[in-house]
Amino acid sequence: MTVTHHGDRLNGEPVTITASTTRIASWLEDIATVDRIHHYLDAQLRNRTTDPGARPLRAMRLHNDEAQASILSAVRAGATETTDGPLAKELGDHAARWAHALARLVENAGWFDHLCDALIATHQVVRVGPAKPCGRCGNAGERVVYTSLYPGVMDRVTVSCRPCGRTAHHPYGEPGPEIDARLGARAGCAVLEITTVADPRAVAPTAMYFRLAPGDVDGGPGKPLPGEHFRLEPGGRSATTMELPAAPGEGARLQVLCVGGFQVSTRAVALSGLASIPRPRATMSRRRDARTVTSKPGAVIIEQAAGAEPARSKA
């Protein structure tokens, strides 16, 4: 029998739950981690009535509390490895609604970075080592392992490089999906092509949320674009294309939120801005369509393409 001490309050009272199955113990660890995330994010609210993050944060707290209550009820009823199937489905529903509220939260400016900070807010560094070179700039990467200051909260790992910053953040031993993003161009628009490959060891589908922070455009931050949402099965592969209305500016990043149950991973892919977006070429018939003008005595008209002002030279 696995005993999990859950130190946070459930329905206003401190609880200690004796988990009868390893699955329940794992869920309790996830929920304890989520509680700590909520504490940090709540502290980032500038105003609890007008801040755009207030409503999704309340929804996240509600769904997490309901999941805790479901576990407590099942444990009191004597749930076992053979009888916790209905509990797994119930917790999956709570987790899906929690993930949806989290996705709404990070759509607001600044909250993706708040989330990344919240994931390690109650942790301390235990090991620093090299990581594989950065896929964007080729510089050496750094891998940092964190352990929680609270029992029952999972350890975490971040990967970063100096030029591109923090590029990955995930629970220890649960790397989550691999993301490859390439920025290109088609006639008239920039295109971001994203390939996602899920970890084949995952035990449940992963909810994926893509959001583009376009960086600084014309001296100021660009407006974030609507995100892409989909589910990725264990070992699955997905290809996504995002057409961008303008070339990404300086500091543009693809922000990725990966949620499996109550476990959260993030990716932040730095993008190199395009110098310009190619425009469609004029057709041959249009190029030959010269503008007809009436000349003045003593002036020579130089043929121009349609839409251009005629140039004149004095005879």
Salt bridges, closest charged atoms under 4 A:
ASP8 OD1 - ARG36 NH2 3.57
ASP8 OD1 - HIS39 NE2 3.78
ASP35 OD2 - HIS6 NE2 3.51
ASP35 OD1 - ARG61 NH1 3.60
ASP42 OD2 - ARG61 NH2 3.25
ASP51 OD2 - ARG46 NH2 3.64
GLU66 OE1 - HIS63 ND1 3.88
GLU66 OE1 - HIS94 ND1 3.61
ASP84 OD1 - ARG23 NH1 3.25
GLU90 OE2 - HIS94 NE2 3.95
ASP93 OD2 - LYS89 NZ 3.42
GLU107 OE2 - HIS229 NE2 3.68
ASP117 OD1 - ARG166 NH2 3.14
ASP180 OD2 - ARG182 NE 2.97
GLU193 OE2 - ARG186 NH2 3.98
ASP199 OD2 - ARG201 NH2 3.00
GLU243 OE2 - ARG186 NH1 3.60
GLU309 OE2 - ARG291 NH1 3.64
